[in-house]
Amino acid sequence: MTGITLPKTVPPRVHLPLISAAGVRVVPPVLVGTHDSETSLVRRSRSDAARLPATLISTIVHTLVLLLLAFFTFQGADGEADSLIARQGQADSVVVLQALKSLDDQQFDKNAVFDQPVTVSIETPAVLTMASPLAAKDKADVVAAEMLELAAGGGVTGSESLVRLPSGGGLAMRTPEGRVEYGKKYGATRESEEAVEAALAWLAAHQRDNGSWSFNLDLDPCNGRCRHTKKKGTESPTPSTGATGLALLAFLGAGHTHHREGLYQETVRRGIYYLRSVAAEAEAGLDLQQGSMYGHGIALMALSEALTMSSKGRLRDSDLYDLVSKATAFTSVAQHDSGSWGYVPGSPGDMTVSAWQVLSIIAAKKNRVDTRTNTLADAKEFVMSTCKDRDFWFGYKGPPGEETTTAIGLALMLYLGQSTEYTPFYNALTKLAERGPKLSNVYHDYYATLALHHSRHPAWDEWNKKLRDHLVATQAKSGHEAGSWHFNDHWGNIGGRLYTTAMCAMTLEVYYRYMPLYETVDDFPL
Ligand SMILES: [Zn+2]
């Protein structure tokens, strides 16, 4: 990365021309922050033309000096970097992910620093109309057209009218203070927090040079040093978008983001860049599959959570938003008529693949991303179609039910607005708690823990103590494997140690990872 890059294009959203005269437009914002050269390029627009007296505007037109003075940028009081730079493809294609202020947020700030160096860029109108460097303009048009088509089919964002999503489940406690407060409140211990930290250290050590993670630990940087029982030739597709998404979710769950200073800021940033670099253009939106809808759903969920966590009110990273909304459009179009998702877009699916799509869509919707009207309603119908007579004993593709898919189904139903006051549903949660954690089946235990946490089931403390202490006790404690988990079971043998470690870390983050879906806490509005 070479020094500071002045953006050559200005997305239309931020384009606030001070002057438009004789084929020349002056384009704010133009100053590039310098406090952390390449990684925290801050670009915030200051365009206060509307507040300047008409006479001053007139003067600006005629004097270059005042023109220069008309532009300034400032560094936010909190010093947080709200922008990202990614290099993808060829060496000189620098991509800037930038946080943009909405017009309403661009108010005069009396604390702004006026005496910093200022650079002014003058571009032609033709340049101003260029799309984000993320994607070619024609692709953006295709997606826009798709979304319009979707809208024509019954209106945008109509899901809520069919599925009432709970207002809880926010990510606001993912801060150092939140970890302490909510860890204490819901049952973390010093040992479980140390286990989370050890897991994150192991995950960070297994990030590949290109920012990705792989389920295949025979590759760099592990080179097979971690033992596993994964059976060769029998595994399901294991895309690195899925592995990268899972690892990112574990970091995000503990409050580590690309925008907040911390031990793993760069780790998370590199992971996000990797996902963005491999997002493939599709007829509708962006495809993160790498061969499996598992990969797409998990990656989208991580990107959505990263977007939520790096947004401040209406200030958000516009390119990350673009990525999330286009990937969500792809998910929506990839849904089968049954309401499920399969390994391949459009194919009849199952509970496990569908779960990642549902959770990722809901995570995207936290960022006000639109989806097709019926996407979540159809998904809910699919989930219910896998049990008989509303007994909430869910199966893989249909009845009969079994324990793991029941744990997934119960968690999904909570996300999809199922009230815990409906007695058969509540009884199903109670039976889940009574069966207890499986201890080696982390897929079951992860979703069961989510379901019991989100419903604040009275059996939580007993469930939590058993699973938490088991995970603390079974984590690898020494050598290269320290911080990781591996259990020799069906799912563990498919996903291997990386999958198991990420899932166990997220299970131990549950206290502060999500605000319970069905408990209102006034001081966290998200
Ligand atoms: Zn290893």
Boltz pocket constraint, residues with backbone or C-beta under 6 A from the ligand:
constraints:
  - pocket:
      binder: B
      contacts: [[A, 206], [A, 217], [A, 221], [A, 222], [A, 223], [A, 224], [A, 225], [A, 226], [A, 480], [A, 481]]
      max_distance: 6.0
